[in-house]
Amino acid sequence: MNPLVSIVVPVYNAGEFLAETITSVLKQSYTNWNLHLVDDGSTDNSAEIIAEFQKNDDRIHYHYKENGGQASARNYGIHESKGTYIAFLDADDLWLKHKLTEQIKELETYNPDFLYGLGYYYYPEKDPQLESYDWLSGKMTGNAFFKALYHSCAVNTNTVLVKKSFFQSVGYFDESELLRGTEDWDLWMRIAKKADTIYGSPTRNVYYRIHADGIHLQHTRMLIGKLNIYEKYDRDVQISRLMRKREYRYHYRELFNHLHADGRSAEIPEQFKKLKQIDPWGFGTFWQKITLAVASKKRFIWISNKIIYRLAYRIERMNYALFLKDDQ
């Protein structure tokens, strides 16, 4: 098995990291690939860096587009690609040498519609620099994968390998501003709905760089994106009423805290209205409603964290243990 793999890299002012990222692709032991670097309106030296690499390897392709965000850059790269399979790599992250070789072997063995793996968080300025992370691994059905994703997602986009033809049935990355930073999770959910077989590889072949400008640190934006994704599945038959409320409760609690930390406490009442519509009689919601009516936003956050959430967690945990056994 020797399929062509098209590697799509969205690039936006990534000059600080880009040469190292491209080099990690050039070092791949699997050689039947082409690399599509999509410049999403960069204003730094990213284009010049790419041009230097192109002089020595005709598998490297440069595309320029006006700035539209990471999702639009990835979609552009998918459209331009010729490979049977699509792989993704962010412009500040790295692959280990045998990443593609090992994944092609896994395609032969498990024949999945969607394949992902594990990796390392990479802290270049810390000691130790690497921190491994774990999530689900092994072969599973699309339905099982969907329920796992609904609860949590640790599918690193840099580890994914998927047939290009699959995008014709599930669509591409959602480019809307509301989902920016969570558009990958949205796509994996849609893939899970269509896929027969998923394979989560236990191998670690990716360095996910942690730095101050990473979108992973934009917690408020990502939480709002996740809540918008949950709304898409409010009537899904695979999601029980209690399972749905569990995720909404957790994510709104996180959102209120991050809005406060970001100096956006004025937005809390409007977001709380949405929670009340979803979970009007929850223990936490009931007491937060009273607290928000009589206390300042700062006091609301303090009382919620120190008292309401602690009590609500104990009550909710008993319900989850009794009635969500099949959804854990």
N, C-alpha and C positions, 0 to 999 in steps of 0.2 A: 504494500500500500504506500503510494507516494503522491498524495494529492497536493495540489498547489494551495498554499495557505496565504491569504491576504491579511496583512497586519495593518490595522487602522490606528493611527496615532493623531489625536487632536492636539494642535500646537497653538498656544497663546502666550507670547512673551516668556518662552521657556528656555531662553538662551543659557541660563545658568546651569541647567541640567541636561540639555538636549543631546549633546555629544556623547555623554555617558550612556544615555538611553539607547541611542542608535547603535552604539558599539555593542551593547548587550544583545542586540538582534543580529549583528554581523557575526558574533561569536557562536551563534546557534549551531549545534551539531547537525541538525536537520536543515537542509539547504534549499529545498524547493518552496521558496516563499517570495513574495514581493511586499514591499513596505510602502504604505501610503501615508505620507505626512501631510495633514490638512492644516494649513496655516489659517487660523481663524481671526485674521486681521491684526497680526502681531505688529508692534512698533519697535521691537528690539532687533537683535541680530540673528533671530531664529532662521530666517531665510538664507542668510549667508552661511550659517553652519551647515544647513541641509545641502546647499550647493556644493560645498567642499566634499561631502560624502558622496554625492552623486557622480563626481568626477571619476570615482574608482569603482562604482558598483551600479550597474544599470537596473538592478532590482529595486532601487530606491526611487520613488516618485514623489514629486512635490506638487501640491495643489494649494492655490490661494483662494480665499473667499472672504467676504465682508464678515465682520464679527457677528456671531449669532448664538454663541454659547457652545458648550461641549457636545450637547446632544446633536445640534445641527452639523457640527464638524464630523462627528462619527457617522451620521447619516450620509453626508457627502462622500466620505471615504468608502462606505459600503457600496454606494451606487457606482463609484469609479473602479471598484475592485473587480478582479477577474478570477479570483480563487474559488475553489469548491468550498473551502472553509474560511470563516472569518475569525480572526483573533484580534483582541484589543490590547493596547498598551498605552498608558498615559505618559505624557512627555517628561515627567519627572520620576518615573519608576523604572525598575530594571527586571530583566529576565535572567535566570540562571541558564547555563550553557545547554542543558538537555531538556529544557521546557517543552519544546515542540516535539522532539524525538519521543519523549515519554508519553505525550498526549496522543500522538499518532498510533502508538502501540495500544493505548487504551481504547481508541476508536475501533481498532481491529478486534479487540477482545470483547468489548461490551456493546458496541454498535449503538451508542446513545444518540438521541436527537440534540442533546445539550450536555456539554461537559465543562466542568469547572474544577479548580483545585484549591489547595491551601497555600500559605506563604508565610512571609515574615513582615512585621512592621520594621521599618528601617529608620533608625535615628542616627544620622551621620555624625552628629555632634555630641552624642551621649556614649556612655560606657555602661553596659554592653550596647552595641549598636543594633543588634537584632533581637526581636521578641517574636516568637512563633505564636500563631493564633490557630484555633481549632474551630471546626463547625461540622456539619453533617458530611459524612463520606460514605461511599458505597453506591450500589445500584438501587434505584427507586423508581416508582411510577411518577408520572406527571402529577397525579392527584395528591400523592403523599408529599411531593416537593412543594406543591402549592400551599398546603396546610402548614408546612414548616416555614415557608417564606412569609406567610401571613403573620406568624408569631415573631419571627426575627429573620434577618438577612445578613449573612457574612460572605456572600458571593462577591469576591473581588473581581471587578471587570477585567483586570489584567490577566486573570487565570482562565478566562472563558474561551472555548472553542465551539463554534456552531456552524452548521451548514448554511451557506448563503441562501439557498433556496427556501430555508425555513422562514426568512423574513417576509416572503411573499404571503404567507398565511397568517403571521402574527403582527405584521407591521414593523415599523422602525422605532427608534427612540422618540419619545414625546418631547417636542421642542418648546413646550409652553413654559413661561417664566415660573409658574407655580410649582412645577416639578423639577426645577433646576437643582441638581445635586442628588435627586432621587430618581431620575429618569431611568437609571439602570435597573433599580429594583422594580419599577413599573414594568419594564420590558421582561424581566425574568418571570414576573407573575403571569404575564400574557403567554409567555412560552410554556410555562407549567400547565396552563389550561389546554394547550394544543399537543404537547409532547406525550409520547408513549413511554419513553425511557430516558431517565436522567442518570448521569454518573458523576458523583462527587469523588474526585481523586484524593487520596491521602497524601500525595506527593507535594512537596514545597519547592516551587520553582520561581517565585516572584518576591521581589523586594518592594514593598509599598512604602514609599518615602513619607515620613512625617515631618512637616515643616510649617512655619507660621502662616504661609499663604495658602495652604491646602484647603480645598472646599470641605473636607471632612470636619473642619473646625467651625464651620458655619452652622451651628446647631439649630438656631431658630429657623433658618431657611429650610433646613432638611426636615425638621419636625413638621413644619407646615406642609411641605411636600408629601410626607408620609400620610398625614391626615387626609389630604386630597386623594391619595391613592386608595386609602381605606374606604372612602365614600363610593368608589367604583364597585366595591364588592359588598355593599350593605345588604343586598338581596341574594347573595350567592348561597346556594343550597349547601355548600360544604362548610359554611361558617355558621356556627350555632350562635344564638342570641347572646349567651354568656361569654363565648369566645370573643365575639365582636366587642362587647362592652369592656372586657379585660384590656384589649389593646387600646381602645379609645381612652380609657381611664389613665393608663400608664402614659400614653403620649401627650395627653393634655396636661398632666402633672409636670412632665418634663418641659413642655412648652411654656407654661406659666413661669417656671423658674428661670428659663433662659430669656424670656422676654424681660423679666425683671433685671437679670444680670446684664442684658444689653442696653439697659436704659429705655426700654419700650413698654414700661408698665401701663401706660395709657391704653395699650391694646388689649390688656387682659380682660376687661369686661366684655368686649365684643367676642373674643374667643370663648369666654365662659358661657355666653349665650348658646353657642353651638354645642358645648358639652351638655348643657341642660336639656337640649332637645333630644340628645342621644340617650342620656342617662339621668332622667329627671328625679328618680327616686333612690338613686344610689346614696349610701351613707355619706360618702365624702362630698358628693355634689350638694346634698341637702345642707350640710353644715357650712360648706364654702359659700353657698348662696347667702346665708345669714351673715357670715363674716364679711363678705364683700359689700354687703349693704350698710354695715355699721363701722367698718374699719378702713384705714388707708390701704393703698396697694402694698406698701412695704409691710404693714402689719398683717395683711391678708396672706402674704407669702410666708411670713414667720409662723403664724398660727397654723397654716396648712402643713408646713414641713414638720413642725415640732409636735403637733397634736393630731390634726385631722387625718393626715396620711397614715400616721402610725396606727391609729385605731381602725381606719378603713382597711388598711392592709390586712390586719388580723381577721376582720370579719369577711372580707372578700376571699382571702386565702382558704377559709373553710369551705366556702361555696365552690371555689375552683377545684379543690381536692375532691369534693363529692360529685360534682357534675361535669367536670372537664377532663376526666381520666383519659378519654380517648383522644384528646386534643393537645396533650402536653408534648 
